Amino acid sequence: MLRAMSESPSHQTELPEADPEVWALLQGEDQRQRESLRLIASENYVSSAVLRASASSLTNKYAEGYPGKRYYEGMAFIDPLESLAIDRAKALFGAEHANVQPYSGSPANLAVLLALCEPGDTTLGLSLPAGGHLTHGWKVSATGIYYNAVQYGVRKSDHRIDMDEVRDLAKEHRPKVIWCGHSAYPRTLDFAAFATIADEVGAHLVADIAHIAGLVVGGVHPDPVPHCAVVTTTTHKTLRGPRGGLILCRKAHARAIDRAVFPGLQGGPHNHTTAAKAVAFKEAATPEFTAYAKQVVANGAALAEAMLSRGMSLVTGGTDNHLVLLDVTPDGISGGQAARALDRCGIELNANSIPFDPRKPFDPSGLRIGVSSLTSRGMKTGEMDRVADLIHRGIAGAAAKDGNPDDALCAAIANEVREFVTPFPAPGL
Ligand SMILES: *Cc1c(COP(=O)(O)O)cnc(C)c1O
């Protein structure tokens, strides 16, 4: 008995002792996040308060249903917690109804289709290669398999969304749902123009603001809520909350949306994530967060300018939001080669298709670069020139030997990156 207890970790042993293997990996990742230049446009650093809420005993509780209408007992704290998250989400976005249960952005989008469409109905969304998301009807996604998904793109001349094309396709195909929103589009969206088109064809307009939710609540991107039947978002990108999803909608759709999330698509909500969402919504309503969102956009513009001044080629020639799309074709390498070399330089980003990309999606021509994470660490426009310089030299190193990165150069840049970013604090562990 005694032996068994000493050999197997007790239920109360803290993680470092209970599972040194997992602890070491967790520590390694935490350190990597502190020491690298994190430029993945969909990522961020959450606050210590958000981290704490997600790592709580709320994970132990089942709560299928909604506040006041559950299939389980023991809801004394879970019901008020979910109600608090809902109220904060509604207040933050000025929405009539909020569902805080979606496990992430993708299931939130599928829930919307389940609520508003029948299988086989027509939808219209921005195509993946033009900067849209998989779940807006791309052919390998459930949203493209079970629905008749028509896609719009961007204009060949300036790589911007062409509202005339959206209107023409809407009139021709009469979609039930029109998606607006993106994962890799460096310009603002004209929700009012989308709404006019949706009205003309009797479609439900759905904005997916996964990438830009933090900018919307910070007042530095147009607001979709007044124009849309439904708005979906992730909570973990510019909004800087835990990994999760959120659906906002008009009262008229509240019942259908709630039923689509549960029991339509999901079982029990992840209460620890609900708590962390509530914390993030509170943070996002502060003047500090508004200042953060403004700084994100200012940093995006400063980074774009610094890259352009180095002769780098940006899709649409710049940015209005948190991300730039860099075309590395002039460097004679692929986006994949550039991204892998930059990773060895401690610069973390992702290869991305550019509009009308001649290369395959798995190894496209571009890099997607976002500034939300660096801004959370306190970097300002003054630091963006250095960021552009590091990226520029890293790509030159990658292109040096026929796309085989220069090892010494990558190691030297990684050291520089570590010294550069370490003074900027990042909550972790
Ligand atoms: C990231 C993203 C999603 C998906 O979110 P997951 O949490 O990864 O499922 C959906 N829509 C858009 C526009 C996104 O950028």
The ligand as a Gaussian input file, in Angstrom:
#p B3LYP/6-31G(d) Opt

LIG

0 1
 C       -9.099000      31.131000     -37.097000
 C      -10.358000      31.262000     -37.859000
 C      -11.427000      30.370000     -37.677000
 C      -11.292000      29.067000     -36.952000
 O      -10.986000      29.075000     -35.673000
 P      -10.469000      27.747000     -34.932000
 O      -10.566000      28.175000     -33.524000
 O       -9.091000      27.494000     -35.423000
 O      -11.404000      26.652000     -35.272000
 C      -12.621000      30.636000     -38.309000
 N      -12.750000      31.712000     -39.098000
 C      -11.735000      32.559000     -39.328000
 C      -11.949000      33.728000     -40.216000
 C      -10.509000      32.360000     -38.728000
 O       -9.495000      33.190000     -38.987000

